[in-house]
Amino acid sequence: MAVLLPWALPLPADSGEAGYRLLELEGFKVKWGEQRLGAGANISYAFADRTLHFSDARNCGRLAPMSALAEPDLPFETLVRETEAAFRVWERAANLSFYQVADVLDADIILGAQGQPRRRAFANVAYASDKPVAEDGVRVIEQSLVCLNPDQQWKVGFGGDQNVYDLRYTLVHEIGHAIGLDHPGPSGQVMGFRYTEAFPELQPGDLRGVRRLYGPATNDGQLANNAEAPLGQSSL
């Protein structure tokens, strides 16, 4: 089972007092790792290095190489750096560990460009349907895709022009979907469905949501020492 989650097209959702909403597929919550809320997870990722086809996905069904997003002002090395920083944002927030693998076919999360460009960015989440449902209604995510539109202009850091999206902020949002978070509403959180440059870091609802799924980060000292620049700030 897969679901497509675009940046700016809201799914039916209420804002909720907690400021977050867990992604549900066919009525089941979904997450990586152990099949229970609050358990951490180790998740691999890779960049698409060739065009890949996923028959059950919609917009990310044709995933072009990540390098298709590169341009003179946004070299591939910057794409890699900003993606790594986006994963670190979620690592600092919860009991999560992300690591890159060389073979894209071995990756839990695959990132690339849209092969059929549409809107800004999407995530596609598929759960393992061959495993029994946990008591609290949780299924294990089997694979997630993240795809960005290569026809859109991208930037590094907030610049005031909200028609050009910050790459890291967008990736943090889409990775949030890829690990089991939904849109809680239009704004107020990074997981809100409207792009904003109003805040440079995860908001309280984002933190509550990811910690409900995976628990709090377990090594605060190491995370603090390795902290990346906040969202919307270039580390150059």
matplotlib code that plots the C-alpha trace (Angstrom):
import matplotlib.pyplot as plt

x = [0.0, 1.4, 0.4, 1.5, 2.1, 2.6, 4.0, 1.1, -1.9, -3.5, -5.0, -8.1, -6.7, -7.4, -4.8, -5.1, -4.1, -0.8, 0.3, 1.0, -0.7, 0.6, 0.4, -2.3, -2.6, -5.9, -6.5, -3.0, -0.2, 3.1, 6.7, 10.1, 11.8, 9.9, 6.2, 5.3, 5.1, 8.1, 10.7, 13.7, 14.8, 17.9, 17.0, 19.1, 18.9, 20.4, 20.2, 18.7, 21.6, 19.5, 15.8, 13.8, 10.2, 7.8, 4.5, 2.5, 3.6, 2.0, 4.2, 7.3, 6.6, 9.3, 12.2, 15.0, 18.6, 19.1, 21.7, 18.9, 18.3, 21.9, 22.7, 25.6, 24.4, 23.3, 26.0, 25.4, 27.7, 25.4, 22.4, 24.1, 25.1, 21.7, 20.1, 22.5, 21.7, 17.9, 18.3, 20.4, 17.4, 15.3, 18.1, 18.5, 14.8, 14.2, 15.7, 16.5, 19.7, 20.0, 22.9, 23.7, 24.1, 25.8, 23.3, 20.0, 18.1, 19.3, 17.9, 14.9, 14.4, 15.3, 15.7, 15.7, 14.2, 10.7, 10.7, 7.4, 7.7, 4.6, 4.2, 7.2, 8.0, 6.4, 6.8, 5.5, 5.2, 4.5, 4.0, 4.7, 1.3, 2.6, 3.2, 0.5, -0.9, 0.4, -2.0, -1.9, -2.6, 1.0, 2.4, 6.0, 7.1, 8.6, 9.9, 9.7, 10.4, 11.2, 11.1, 11.7, 10.7, 13.8, 11.9, 11.5, 14.2, 15.7, 17.8, 19.9, 18.8, 15.8, 15.9, 12.5, 11.3, 8.8, 8.3, 11.7, 11.8, 14.7, 16.1, 16.8, 13.4, 11.7, 13.7, 13.0, 9.3, 9.3, 11.5, 9.0, 6.4, 8.8, 9.1, 5.4, 4.2, 1.3, 0.2, -1.3, -2.8, -1.8, 0.9, 2.6, 4.8, 7.4, 5.0, 2.3, 1.3, 2.1, 5.8, 6.9, 10.1, 8.6, 10.7, 14.2, 13.7, 11.3, 8.3, 6.8, 4.2, 6.9, 8.9, 5.9, 4.9, 8.3, 8.9, 5.6, 6.7, 10.3, 11.0, 13.4, 17.0, 19.2, 22.6, 22.1, 25.8, 26.9, 24.1, 24.9, 28.5, 27.6, 24.7, 24.1, 23.0, 19.3, 16.7, 16.9, 20.6, 23.4, 26.3, 28.6]
y = [0.0, 3.4, 7.0, 10.2, 13.2, 16.5, 19.6, 22.0, 19.9, 19.2, 15.9, 16.0, 16.8, 18.8, 20.9, 19.0, 20.3, 18.4, 20.1, 16.9, 14.2, 10.7, 9.3, 6.7, 4.3, 2.4, 3.2, 2.0, 4.2, 3.5, 3.7, 2.2, -0.2, -2.0, -2.3, -0.2, 3.5, 5.0, 2.5, 3.9, 3.0, 2.8, 3.8, 3.7, 6.1, 6.5, 9.0, 7.7, 7.4, 6.3, 6.4, 4.1, 3.0, 2.1, 0.8, 1.4, 5.0, 8.0, 11.1, 9.4, 6.4, 7.6, 8.7, 10.4, 10.7, 13.2, 14.9, 16.2, 18.9, 20.2, 23.5, 25.9, 27.7, 24.4, 21.7, 18.1, 18.3, 20.9, 18.7, 15.9, 18.2, 19.7, 16.2, 15.0, 18.0, 17.4, 13.9, 15.2, 17.5, 14.4, 12.6, 15.4, 15.3, 11.6, 8.2, 7.8, 7.0, 7.5, 6.1, 6.3, 3.1, 2.8, 0.6, 2.4, -0.9, -1.6, 1.8, 2.2, 5.8, 6.7, 10.4, 11.8, 14.1, 13.8, 12.0, 13.6, 17.1, 18.3, 20.8, 21.1, 17.9, 14.6, 11.6, 8.2, 5.7, 2.0, -0.4, -4.1, -5.8, -9.3, -8.6, -8.7, -5.4, -4.5, -4.1, -0.3, -0.4, 0.1, -1.3, -1.2, 1.0, -1.0, 1.8, 5.5, 7.7, 11.4, 13.3, 17.0, 18.9, 19.6, 22.3, 24.4, 26.8, 25.9, 27.8, 27.2, 29.2, 31.5, 34.6, 36.2, 35.0, 32.3, 31.4, 29.8, 27.0, 26.3, 22.9, 21.8, 22.9, 21.1, 17.9, 18.0, 18.2, 15.3, 13.2, 13.8, 12.1, 9.3, 8.4, 8.5, 12.0, 13.7, 17.3, 18.6, 21.6, 24.5, 26.2, 26.5, 23.4, 22.3, 19.5, 22.0, 21.8, 25.5, 26.4, 29.2, 30.9, 32.0, 29.7, 28.1, 24.8, 22.0, 23.3, 21.7, 19.8, 18.3, 17.2, 15.7, 13.8, 12.3, 11.4, 9.6, 7.5, 6.9, 8.2, 11.0, 11.2, 9.1, 10.8, 14.5, 15.3, 13.8, 15.3, 18.8, 18.4, 17.4, 19.9, 21.3, 24.8, 25.3, 25.1, 28.1, 28.8, 27.9, 26.1, 27.5]
z = [0.0, -0.9, -0.5, -2.2, -0.1, -2.0, -0.3, -0.9, -1.5, 1.9, 2.9, 5.1, 8.5, 11.6, 13.3, 16.6, 20.0, 19.8, 16.6, 14.8, 12.9, 12.4, 8.9, 8.5, 5.5, 5.3, 9.0, 10.2, 11.6, 9.9, 11.0, 10.6, 12.9, 15.7, 15.2, 18.3, 19.0, 20.7, 19.5, 17.6, 14.2, 11.9, 8.4, 5.2, 2.3, -1.1, -4.0, -7.3, -9.8, -12.7, -13.6, -11.5, -11.9, -9.1, -10.4, -7.2, -6.7, -8.4, -9.0, -7.6, -9.8, -12.2, -10.1, -12.0, -10.8, -8.0, -10.2, -12.4, -9.7, -10.0, -11.7, -11.7, -8.5, -6.9, -7.5, -6.7, -3.7, -2.2, -2.8, -0.9, 1.9, 2.4, 2.3, 5.0, 7.1, 6.7, 8.0, 10.9, 11.9, 12.6, 14.2, 16.7, 17.5, 18.1, 18.5, 14.8, 12.9, 9.1, 7.1, 3.4, 1.3, -2.1, -3.8, -4.3, -4.4, -0.8, 0.5, 2.7, 1.5, -2.1, -3.0, -6.5, -9.0, -10.4, -13.7, -14.5, -12.9, -11.1, -8.2, -5.9, -3.9, -3.0, -0.7, -1.3, 1.6, 1.3, 4.2, 4.5, 4.1, 4.8, 8.5, 11.1, 12.5, 15.9, 18.9, 18.6, 14.9, 13.6, 10.4, 9.3, 6.5, 3.7, 1.4, 1.0, -1.9, -2.0, -5.3, -6.0, -9.1, -11.3, -13.2, -10.1, -8.8, -5.5, -3.0, 0.1, 3.1, 3.6, 1.4, 1.7, -1.7, -0.8, -4.5, -4.4, -1.8, 0.6, -0.3, 3.3, 4.7, 1.8, 2.4, 6.1, 5.4, 2.9, 5.1, 7.8, 5.6, 4.7, 8.4, 9.2, 9.8, 8.1, 7.6, 10.9, 9.2, 6.9, 9.1, 12.4, 12.1, 9.5, 8.7, 7.8, 4.2, 3.4, 2.8, 5.2, 6.2, 9.5, 11.7, 11.1, 13.0, 14.0, 16.0, 19.1, 17.2, 14.9, 17.9, 19.7, 16.6, 15.7, 19.4, 19.6, 16.7, 17.7, 21.2, 22.2, 21.0, 23.1, 22.8, 23.3, 23.9, 20.7, 18.8, 20.2, 19.2, 15.7, 15.3, 11.8, 11.0, 11.6, 8.8, 6.5, 7.2, 4.9, 6.4, 3.8]

ax = plt.figure().add_subplot(projection="3d")
ax.plot(x, y, z, "-o")
ax.set_aspect("equal")
plt.show()
